[in-house]
Amino acid sequence: MGITKSEIFKTEQNQLAAFAKVIGHPARVAIIEHLFKLNSCVCGDLVNEIGLAQPTISQHLKELKNIGLIKGTINGTSVCYCIDTDNWKVMKKTMSIFLNQDLTYTKEPC
């Protein structure tokens, strides 16, 4: 597979692809669902809840944090994670615009 030339695409297209990629893994979906359910947690809780090894959970948390969907605060020797609601709203809006494109059709496509 070739290298993606992200610079030839619009900012919105790159952002949508990045959001889709990061939530395209079931472990990350489970982490997000758990964070919404508890409103915050620590990495150890996620290991017990999701059933993956701590290094694997940490890698998924890193991906979610890098894109800005979650944030973490250091609490002693652990990190407490929660949803970054501002960035979550940005993702919802970006994805909604993309997913609702069909609503502008005036005639049946193909």
Secondary structure as a PSIPRED ss2 file (coil, helix, strand):
# PSIPRED VFORMAT (PSIPRED V4.0)

   1 M C   1.000  0.000  0.000
   2 G C   1.000  0.000  0.000
   3 I C   1.000  0.000  0.000
   4 T C   1.000  0.000  0.000
   5 K C   1.000  0.000  0.000
   6 S H   0.000  1.000  0.000
   7 E H   0.000  1.000  0.000
   8 I H   0.000  1.000  0.000
   9 F C   1.000  0.000  0.000
  10 K C   1.000  0.000  0.000
  11 T H   0.000  1.000  0.000
  12 E H   0.000  1.000  0.000
  13 Q H   0.000  1.000  0.000
  14 N H   0.000  1.000  0.000
  15 Q H   0.000  1.000  0.000
  16 L H   0.000  1.000  0.000
  17 A H   0.000  1.000  0.000
  18 A H   0.000  1.000  0.000
  19 F H   0.000  1.000  0.000
  20 A H   0.000  1.000  0.000
  21 K H   0.000  1.000  0.000
  22 V H   0.000  1.000  0.000
  23 I C   1.000  0.000  0.000
  24 G C   1.000  0.000  0.000
  25 H C   1.000  0.000  0.000
  26 P H   0.000  1.000  0.000
  27 A H   0.000  1.000  0.000
  28 R H   0.000  1.000  0.000
  29 V H   0.000  1.000  0.000
  30 A H   0.000  1.000  0.000
  31 I H   0.000  1.000  0.000
  32 I H   0.000  1.000  0.000
  33 E H   0.000  1.000  0.000
  34 H H   0.000  1.000  0.000
  35 L H   0.000  1.000  0.000
  36 F H   0.000  1.000  0.000
  37 K H   0.000  1.000  0.000
  38 L H   0.000  1.000  0.000
  39 N C   1.000  0.000  0.000
  40 S C   1.000  0.000  0.000
  41 C E   0.000  0.000  1.000
  42 V E   0.000  0.000  1.000
  43 C H   0.000  1.000  0.000
  44 G H   0.000  1.000  0.000
  45 D H   0.000  1.000  0.000
  46 L H   0.000  1.000  0.000
  47 V H   0.000  1.000  0.000
  48 N H   0.000  1.000  0.000
  49 E H   0.000  1.000  0.000
  50 I H   0.000  1.000  0.000
  51 G C   1.000  0.000  0.000
  52 L C   1.000  0.000  0.000
  53 A C   1.000  0.000  0.000
  54 Q H   0.000  1.000  0.000
  55 P H   0.000  1.000  0.000
  56 T H   0.000  1.000  0.000
  57 I H   0.000  1.000  0.000
  58 S H   0.000  1.000  0.000
  59 Q H   0.000  1.000  0.000
  60 H H   0.000  1.000  0.000
  61 L H   0.000  1.000  0.000
  62 K H   0.000  1.000  0.000
  63 E H   0.000  1.000  0.000
  64 L H   0.000  1.000  0.000
  65 K H   0.000  1.000  0.000
  66 N H   0.000  1.000  0.000
  67 I H   0.000  1.000  0.000
  68 G C   1.000  0.000  0.000
  69 L C   1.000  0.000  0.000
  70 I E   0.000  0.000  1.000
  71 K E   0.000  0.000  1.000
  72 G E   0.000  0.000  1.000
  73 T E   0.000  0.000  1.000
  74 I E   0.000  0.000  1.000
  75 N E   0.000  0.000  1.000
  76 G C   1.000  0.000  0.000
  77 T C   1.000  0.000  0.000
  78 S E   0.000  0.000  1.000
  79 V E   0.000  0.000  1.000
  80 C E   0.000  0.000  1.000
  81 Y E   0.000  0.000  1.000
  82 C E   0.000  0.000  1.000
  83 I E   0.000  0.000  1.000
  84 D C   1.000  0.000  0.000
  85 T H   0.000  1.000  0.000
  86 D H   0.000  1.000  0.000
  87 N H   0.000  1.000  0.000
  88 W H   0.000  1.000  0.000
  89 K H   0.000  1.000  0.000
  90 V H   0.000  1.000  0.000
  91 M H   0.000  1.000  0.000
  92 K H   0.000  1.000  0.000
  93 K H   0.000  1.000  0.000
  94 T H   0.000  1.000  0.000
  95 M H   0.000  1.000  0.000
  96 S H   0.000  1.000  0.000
  97 I H   0.000  1.000  0.000
  98 F H   0.000  1.000  0.000
  99 L H   0.000  1.000  0.000
 100 N C   1.000  0.000  0.000
 101 Q H   0.000  1.000  0.000
 102 D H   0.000  1.000  0.000
 103 L H   0.000  1.000  0.000
 104 T H   0.000  1.000  0.000
 105 Y C   1.000  0.000  0.000
 106 T C   1.000  0.000  0.000
 107 K C   1.000  0.000  0.000
 108 E C   1.000  0.000  0.000
 109 P C   1.000  0.000  0.000
 110 C C   1.000  0.000  0.000
